Amino acid sequence: MDLTVFFNNFPPEIATFIISMLPISELRGAIPVAIGIYHLNPIEAYFLAVIGNIIPVIFILKYIEPVSKYLMSKCEFFNKFFIYLFEHTRKKHNGKFEKWGALALITFVAIPLPITGGWSGALAAFVFGIPFKKAFPLISLGVMIAGVIVTGLSLGVLKI
């Protein structure tokens, strides 16, 4: 299905919100579309995209642990996969997270590059065992910073 046809069925505000909820585009895709294609007010585009990007984070942080535990208990493949993922990732990156702490998670989410953002930040928080009460505000702050950066880039205020 052509996504432009799909999103043309929604008002620009709803389309912006939905695009920002998607794991690949997140607000990095939603804000430029909202400003450049839908001609939304940049402040409105920012808030719609930030809120839309934060909503999946809540569900990821709340439900990924019970889902992974369930899959690990029911399927040997998932058990081996998650054990490998946790050990490999913690071994490779734990020093950075220990050294930089909260700033590492905020920065990881705030830098608007592929494979960074709210979704990846929530997954990183899960892998590193950061509890919801600590992870959610840090990821939210990172999403807000990323929104400011992307909005500035979209308006030409910031240049790469």
C-alpha positions in Angstrom: 0.0 0.0 0.0 1.3 3.5 -0.9 1.7 5.4 2.4 1.0 8.7 0.8 -2.5 7.4 -0.2 -2.9 6.0 3.3 -2.0 9.3 5.1 -4.1 11.4 2.7 -7.1 9.8 4.3 -6.4 11.6 7.6 -6.3 15.3 8.5 -2.7 16.6 8.6 -2.7 16.7 12.4 -3.6 13.0 12.7 -1.2 12.0 10.0 1.6 13.9 11.7 0.7 12.2 15.0 0.6 8.7 13.4 3.9 9.2 11.5 5.6 10.2 14.7 4.5 6.9 16.4 6.1 4.7 13.7 9.4 3.1 14.7 11.5 4.1 11.7 10.3 7.7 11.0 9.3 8.8 14.6 9.4 12.6 14.8 12.4 12.8 12.5 10.0 12.0 9.7 6.8 13.6 11.1 8.0 17.1 11.7 9.5 17.7 8.2 6.3 16.2 6.6 4.1 18.3 8.9 5.9 21.6 8.1 7.0 20.9 4.5 4.0 19.0 3.1 1.1 19.8 5.3 2.2 23.3 6.1 1.3 23.0 9.8 2.4 25.6 12.2 5.9 24.5 13.5 4.8 24.7 17.1 1.8 22.5 16.4 3.9 20.1 14.3 6.4 19.9 17.2 3.8 19.1 19.9 1.9 16.6 17.8 5.1 14.8 16.8 6.6 14.8 20.4 3.4 13.5 21.9 3.0 10.9 19.1 6.6 9.8 19.6 6.3 9.5 23.4 3.2 7.3 23.4 4.8 4.1 22.0 7.6 4.6 24.6 5.1 4.2 27.4 3.9 0.8 26.0 7.4 -0.4 25.2 8.7 0.4 28.7 5.6 -1.1 30.4 5.2 -4.3 28.3 8.5 -5.4 26.8 9.7 -7.1 30.0 6.6 -9.2 30.5 6.4 -10.1 26.8 10.1 -11.0 26.6 9.8 -13.1 29.8 6.8 -14.9 28.4 8.5 -15.6 25.1 11.6 -16.8 26.9 9.6 -19.3 28.9 7.7 -20.6 25.9 10.3 -20.8 23.2 13.9 -21.9 23.4 14.8 -19.7 20.4 13.6 -16.5 22.2 15.3 -17.6 25.4 18.6 -17.9 23.6 18.0 -14.7 21.6 17.3 -12.5 24.6 20.1 -14.0 26.7 22.5 -13.3 23.8 21.1 -9.8 23.2 21.3 -8.8 26.9 24.8 -10.2 27.4 26.2 -8.9 24.1 24.7 -5.4 24.5 25.6 -5.0 28.1 29.1 -6.1 27.5 29.6 -3.8 24.6 27.9 -0.7 26.0 27.6 -1.0 29.7 30.7 1.2 30.4 29.2 4.1 28.4 26.0 3.9 30.3 27.7 3.6 33.7 30.1 6.5 32.9 27.5 8.9 31.4 24.4 7.6 33.2 21.2 9.6 32.4 23.0 11.8 30.0 23.8 8.8 27.8 20.1 7.9 27.4 19.0 11.5 26.8 21.7 12.0 24.2 21.0 8.7 22.5 17.4 9.7 22.1 18.0 13.4 21.3 20.4 12.9 18.4 18.0 12.7 15.4 19.8 10.0 13.4 18.6 6.6 12.1 18.4 4.0 14.8 18.1 6.5 17.6 15.0 8.0 19.1 12.2 7.1 21.5 11.7 3.5 20.4 15.4 2.7 20.5 15.8 4.5 23.8 13.0 2.5 25.4 14.6 -0.7 24.1 18.0 0.4 25.5 16.5 1.2 28.9 15.0 -2.3 28.9 18.2 -4.0 28.0 20.2 -2.0 30.6 17.5 -2.5 33.3 16.6 1.1 33.7 13.2 1.2 35.5 10.2 3.0 34.0 10.2 5.8 36.6 13.7 6.8 35.6 13.7 5.9 31.9 10.4 7.6 30.9 11.4 11.1 31.9 14.9 10.7 30.4 13.5 9.4 27.1 10.8 12.1 27.0 13.4 14.8 27.5 15.5 13.3 24.7 12.4 13.2 22.4 11.7 16.9 23.2 15.3 17.9 22.4 15.2 15.9 19.2 12.0 17.7 18.3 13.6 21.1 18.7 16.6 20.0 16.6 14.4 18.5 13.8 12.0 21.5 13.8 15.0 23.9 13.6 16.4 21.8 10.7 13.0 21.8 9.0 12.7 25.6 9.2 16.3 26.2 8.1 17.2 27.7 11.4 19.7 25.0 12.0 22.0 23.7 9.3 24.0 20.5 9.3 
